[in-house]
Amino acid sequence: MSTHANDYVFLLLPGSFATAGAYTKLVEALRAQGEHVEIIDLLSVNDGSRQPPATMQDDAAHIRQAILSILDNPTTPKNVIVAPHSYSGIPTTCALESLNKEARASAGKTTSVTGIVYLASFVLSEGECLRGIMGEFDALQEPLKTGVPGGYLPPFTPELAQLVFNDLNTEGALEFLRFMSLHASDSYNGEVSYVAWKDIPSVTVIPSIDIVVPTPMQEAMYERAVKAGGKIERVLIEGAGHGLPVSRLDAVIEEMVKLARRE
């Protein structure tokens, strides 16, 4: 059990198309170790009934509200370590402006966001967006590349499941289809307005065989962040695919807890 379990809360953020249910095993495993953990759904992920579809900025505001509800809880305020997966690294980064330790202390607050664990995630710079960076690396296929302006991307398919969970067998990959929904297309165009990894200690956990957000692209994003003065470290998980929050629980938990316990 973590000796600091009363000091912080892990907040997990799902990736594209994914609902919170896909991360149940990770949530349960963390709680079994005595950790406080919460997870929220993204506004951009739903059955298509939300109109107009949520933007990346809508997701960022939603994530920020969830973080503030923990930081400023009137009875049990706690620090927060965020763990975004894939797409959610973008709105999460934007959501953290002025929530780092120094900014919060200047505002007379005793709690803050003390760490970011990017899980097979986008680590972008100001002005960048998902479609832009994926285009640089020629990593998006149609219809994701062009998108569906004002609408939702096509449903998550069995073929896509086997790409995302390429380190699981076919049966294991298809198990997660029931947790997938639609994703708002325009959210992929949302540009980063603030880069939290410059102000908050971060680690990017990179799966070695990711073919959704290709591993070389994740390495390049990390290198760019380092050159920009980011407070960021890199961990490579050998043999892991894009779905590492469900396929490599032990490795993910190890990195999350390690960052949380850092003094």
ROVO-690517 format. One record per residue (C-alpha): chain; residue number from 1; x, y, z. Coordinates in Angstrom, 1 decimal. Example, Ala and Ser with C-alpha at 12.3 -4.5 7.8 and 13.67 -1.06 7.14 Angstrom:
BEGIN
A  1  12.3  -4.5  7.8
A  2  13.7  -1.1  7.1
//
This chain:
BEGIN
A  1  0.0  0.0  0.0
A  2  1.2  3.5  -0.8
A  3  2.4  5.4  2.2
A  4  1.1  8.6  0.5
A  5  -2.3  7.3  -0.4
A  6  -4.0  10.0  1.6
A  7  -2.2  12.8  -0.1
A  8  -3.2  12.4  -3.8
A  9  -5.8  11.0  -6.2
A  10  -5.0  9.4  -9.6
A  11  -7.3  10.7  -12.3
A  12  -7.5  8.5  -15.3
A  13  -8.6  9.9  -18.7
A  14  -9.7  7.5  -21.5
A  15  -8.5  7.6  -25.1
A  16  -10.4  8.0  -28.4
A  17  -13.6  6.1  -28.7
A  18  -13.1  4.6  -25.2
A  19  -15.4  4.8  -22.2
A  20  -14.4  4.5  -18.6
A  21  -15.4  0.8  -18.5
A  22  -12.4  -0.1  -20.6
A  23  -10.1  0.8  -17.7
A  24  -11.9  -1.1  -15.0
A  25  -9.1  -3.6  -14.4
A  26  -6.6  -0.8  -14.0
A  27  -8.9  1.1  -11.6
A  28  -9.5  -2.1  -9.5
A  29  -5.8  -3.0  -9.4
A  30  -4.8  0.5  -8.2
A  31  -7.5  0.4  -5.5
A  32  -6.4  -3.0  -4.4
A  33  -3.0  -1.5  -3.7
A  34  -4.7  1.2  -1.5
A  35  -4.6  4.0  -4.0
A  36  -7.3  6.6  -4.5
A  37  -8.3  6.7  -8.2
A  38  -11.0  8.2  -10.2
A  39  -11.9  8.1  -13.9
A  40  -14.2  10.2  -16.0
A  41  -15.6  9.8  -19.5
A  42  -14.7  12.3  -22.2
A  43  -17.5  14.5  -23.6
A  44  -16.2  13.8  -27.1
A  45  -16.9  10.0  -26.6
A  46  -20.6  9.1  -26.7
A  47  -23.3  7.4  -28.8
A  48  -23.5  10.3  -31.2
A  49  -26.5  11.9  -29.4
A  50  -24.5  14.9  -28.1
A  51  -25.1  17.7  -30.5
A  52  -23.1  19.6  -31.5
A  53  -20.3  17.1  -30.8
A  54  -17.8  18.1  -28.2
A  55  -14.5  19.8  -29.2
A  56  -11.1  19.2  -27.7
A  57  -11.6  22.4  -25.7
A  58  -14.9  21.0  -24.3
A  59  -13.0  18.0  -23.1
A  60  -10.3  20.1  -21.6
A  61  -12.9  22.2  -19.6
A  62  -14.6  19.0  -18.5
A  63  -11.3  17.5  -17.3
A  64  -10.3  20.7  -15.5
A  65  -13.6  20.7  -13.7
A  66  -13.0  17.2  -12.5
A  67  -9.5  18.1  -11.3
A  68  -10.7  21.2  -9.4
A  69  -13.4  19.2  -7.7
A  70  -10.6  17.1  -6.2
A  71  -8.1  19.9  -5.5
A  72  -10.7  22.1  -3.9
A  73  -12.9  19.6  -2.2
A  74  -14.2  21.4  0.9
A  75  -13.7  18.5  3.2
A  76  -10.8  16.4  1.8
A  77  -8.8  18.3  -0.7
A  78  -6.0  16.3  -2.3
A  79  -3.3  16.6  -4.9
A  80  -3.9  15.1  -8.3
A  81  -1.8  12.9  -10.6
A  82  -3.4  12.7  -14.0
A  83  -2.9  9.7  -16.3
A  84  -4.2  10.4  -19.8
A  85  -4.3  7.7  -22.4
A  86  -3.8  8.4  -26.1
A  87  -6.0  11.3  -27.4
A  88  -6.8  12.5  -23.8
A  89  -3.2  13.7  -23.4
A  90  -4.1  16.7  -25.5
A  91  -7.1  18.1  -23.6
A  92  -5.5  17.0  -20.3
A  93  -2.4  19.1  -21.0
A  94  -4.6  22.1  -21.9
A  95  -6.7  21.6  -18.7
A  96  -3.8  22.0  -16.3
A  97  -2.9  25.7  -16.8
A  98  -2.3  27.4  -13.4
A  99  -2.8  24.1  -11.6
A  100  0.9  23.3  -11.0
A  101  2.3  23.6  -7.5
A  102  3.9  27.0  -7.8
A  103  0.8  28.6  -9.4
A  104  -1.6  27.1  -6.8
A  105  0.7  28.2  -3.9
A  106  0.7  31.8  -5.3
A  107  -3.1  31.6  -5.3
A  108  -3.1  30.5  -1.6
A  109  -4.0  26.9  -2.4
A  110  -2.4  23.9  -0.7
A  111  -3.2  21.3  -3.3
A  112  -2.0  21.0  -7.0
A  113  -1.5  18.7  -9.9
A  114  1.8  17.1  -9.0
A  115  2.4  14.8  -11.9
A  116  1.4  13.6  -15.4
A  117  1.7  10.1  -16.6
A  118  1.2  10.1  -20.4
A  119  0.1  6.6  -21.4
A  120  0.8  5.9  -25.1
A  121  -0.2  9.5  -25.4
A  122  0.2  12.7  -27.4
A  123  2.8  15.1  -25.9
A  124  2.2  18.1  -28.0
A  125  3.5  21.7  -28.1
A  126  1.5  24.9  -28.3
A  127  -0.4  25.3  -31.6
A  128  -0.3  21.6  -32.5
A  129  -3.3  19.3  -32.8
A  130  -3.8  15.5  -33.3
A  131  -4.6  15.6  -37.0
A  132  -1.6  17.9  -37.6
A  133  1.0  15.7  -35.8
A  134  -0.4  12.5  -37.2
A  135  -0.2  14.1  -40.6
A  136  3.4  14.9  -40.1
A  137  4.1  11.3  -39.6
A  138  1.6  10.1  -42.2
A  139  -0.1  8.0  -39.4
A  140  -3.8  8.6  -40.1
A  141  -5.9  6.7  -42.6
A  142  -9.2  7.8  -44.0
A  143  -11.8  8.6  -42.8
A  144  -9.8  9.6  -39.7
A  145  -7.4  11.7  -41.7
A  146  -10.0  14.0  -43.3
A  147  -12.6  13.5  -40.6
A  148  -16.3  14.1  -40.5
A  149  -16.7  17.9  -40.0
A  150  -19.4  18.6  -37.4
A  151  -20.0  14.9  -36.8
A  152  -18.7  11.7  -35.4
A  153  -16.1  9.3  -36.7
A  154  -17.2  5.9  -37.9
A  155  -17.8  3.2  -35.2
A  156  -14.9  1.4  -33.6
A  157  -14.5  -1.9  -35.5
A  158  -13.1  -5.3  -34.7
A  159  -10.2  -4.6  -37.1
A  160  -9.4  -1.4  -35.2
A  161  -9.6  -3.3  -31.9
A  162  -6.9  -5.7  -33.1
A  163  -4.7  -2.7  -34.0
A  164  -5.2  -1.0  -30.6
A  165  -4.8  -4.1  -28.6
A  166  -2.1  -5.7  -30.8
A  167  -0.3  -7.2  -27.8
A  168  -3.4  -9.2  -26.9
A  169  -4.8  -12.3  -28.7
A  170  -7.8  -11.8  -30.9
A  171  -10.3  -12.8  -28.3
A  172  -8.7  -10.5  -25.7
A  173  -8.7  -7.5  -28.2
A  174  -12.4  -8.1  -29.2
A  175  -13.4  -8.2  -25.5
A  176  -13.0  -4.4  -25.4
A  177  -15.4  -3.6  -28.2
A  178  -18.3  -3.3  -25.7
A  179  -16.5  -0.4  -24.0
A  180  -16.1  1.6  -27.2
A  181  -18.4  4.3  -28.5
A  182  -18.3  7.0  -31.1
A  183  -15.8  9.9  -31.1
A  184  -16.4  13.5  -32.1
A  185  -14.3  14.1  -35.3
A  186  -13.6  17.8  -34.8
A  187  -11.9  17.2  -31.4
A  188  -8.9  16.0  -33.4
A  189  -8.4  19.5  -34.8
A  190  -8.2  21.2  -31.3
A  191  -5.0  23.0  -30.9
A  192  -2.9  23.0  -27.7
A  193  -3.0  26.3  -25.9
A  194  -0.8  25.3  -22.9
A  195  1.9  22.7  -22.4
A  196  1.7  21.4  -18.8
A  197  4.8  19.2  -19.2
A  198  6.9  22.4  -18.9
A  199  5.6  23.1  -15.4
A  200  4.6  19.7  -14.0
A  201  6.8  16.6  -13.5
A  202  5.8  14.2  -16.2
A  203  6.6  10.7  -17.6
A  204  5.7  9.5  -21.0
A  205  5.2  5.7  -21.0
A  206  5.9  4.5  -24.5
A  207  4.8  1.0  -25.8
A  208  7.5  -0.5  -28.1
A  209  5.0  -1.9  -30.6
A  210  2.4  0.8  -30.8
A  211  1.0  1.1  -34.3
A  212  -1.9  3.5  -33.5
A  213  0.2  6.3  -32.2
A  214  3.4  4.9  -33.8
A  215  6.3  4.3  -31.3
A  216  8.7  6.4  -33.4
A  217  6.3  9.3  -33.2
A  218  6.0  9.0  -29.5
A  219  9.8  9.0  -29.2
A  220  9.9  12.1  -31.4
A  221  7.3  14.0  -29.3
A  222  9.3  13.2  -26.2
A  223  12.6  14.4  -27.7
A  224  10.9  17.6  -28.8
A  225  9.5  18.2  -25.3
A  226  13.0  17.6  -23.8
A  227  14.5  20.2  -26.2
A  228  11.8  22.6  -25.2
A  229  12.8  22.3  -21.5
A  230  10.0  19.9  -20.5
A  231  10.0  18.3  -17.0
A  232  9.5  15.0  -18.6
A  233  11.1  11.5  -18.5
A  234  10.6  8.5  -20.8
A  235  9.9  4.9  -20.0
A  236  9.8  2.3  -22.8
A  237  7.6  -0.8  -22.2
A  238  8.9  -3.6  -24.4
A  239  6.3  -5.7  -26.2
A  240  3.5  -3.4  -25.3
A  241  0.9  -2.0  -27.7
A  242  -1.3  1.0  -27.7
A  243  -3.7  -0.5  -25.2
A  244  -1.1  -0.9  -22.5
A  245  -3.4  0.5  -19.7
A  246  -5.3  -2.7  -20.0
A  247  -2.7  -5.1  -21.3
A  248  0.3  -4.2  -19.1
A  249  -1.3  -3.3  -15.8
A  250  1.7  -4.0  -13.6
A  251  4.1  -1.8  -15.7
A  252  1.6  1.1  -15.8
A  253  0.9  0.9  -12.1
A  254  4.6  0.8  -11.3
A  255  5.2  4.1  -13.3
A  256  2.1  5.8  -11.8
A  257  3.0  5.0  -8.2
A  258  6.7  5.8  -8.8
A  259  5.8  9.3  -10.0
A  260  3.3  9.8  -7.2
A  261  5.8  8.9  -4.5
A  262  8.5  11.2  -5.9
A  263  9.4  13.9  -3.4
//
